[in-house]
Each structure stands twice: as C-alpha cells, then as structure tokens.
Amino acid sequence: MNKPLSKQLGELFAQFQDLIDTASHTVIKRLNEDDKKRNRLLSFFSTIGDSYYKKYSEIKRIRYTTSH
C-alpha cells in the first residue's frame, strides 16, 4: 500500500509546516506570558504574531470542517 512520491512529499511538507506553526505559536505565547522581560517593541510583534496564529487556526479549522 505505497503512496505515490508526490503524495508522500506533500504530506511531509504539511507536517513540516504544522511543526513550524506550532513552534512559532509556542514561542509567541511564552513571550506574551513573560511580563518581566517584556518591552514595547517585543510586545507589539508578539501581539501581531498571536493575532495571526489565532486567525490562521480559525481559517484552518473552517476549511477542514467544510472540506471533510
């Protein structure tokens, strides 16, 4: 039951993208939670990242539920 190489590569890229998304979101969440070391510029970019990943997760969830 071998999958074609193209499907295997596509799934590998999807897994890699999900890993990068999860790692980035974890870093952003930790920066938001660390009030002691927070500065305004870091807080600004952290808020942008958090907003991005919230919306991105919502879009992925909507697409997944409507396509399956």
Secondary structure, DSSP 8 states (H G I E B T S, - for coil): ----HHHHHHHHHHHHHHHHHHHHHHHHHHHHH--TT--HHHHHHHHHHHHHHHHHHHHHHHHHHHH-
